[in-house]
Amino acid sequence: MEKPMCHVHSNLSKIKSYGRNRRQNNTTNISENQQRIQQQVNTNTIEFQKKVEMLQQKMKEVRSHVKQTKNRLNSFHRNLD
C-alpha cells in the first residue's frame, strides 16, 4: 500500500513543479510581450511624428503657394483696371 502512496506523492510533486514553472513562463512571456508592444508603440510614435512633420512642411509649402497665387491674381486685377 505504501508504494502507490509514494507514487501519488511523486506525481503531485511533479504537477506542482510543472504548475510553478508554467506560471513563471507565463509571467516571463507577459513581460516579453509587454516589452515588444512598447517597442512597437515607440516605433509607431516615431513614424507618426515624422509624418506629422512632413505634413506640416507640406502645409507651409501650400500656404506659400496660396500666397503667391493671391499676389499674382491681385497683380493681374490691378493691371486690368
QUIZI-V988810 format. One record per run of one state. SS is the DSSP state (alpha for helix, beta for strand, coil for the rest). FROM is the first residue (numbers start at 1). LEN is the number of residues. Records with the same first field share a line. If there is no record, write none. Layout:
# QUIZI-V988810
SS->FROM-LEN, FROM-LEN
This chain:
# QUIZI-V988810
coil->1-1, 81-1
alpha->2-79
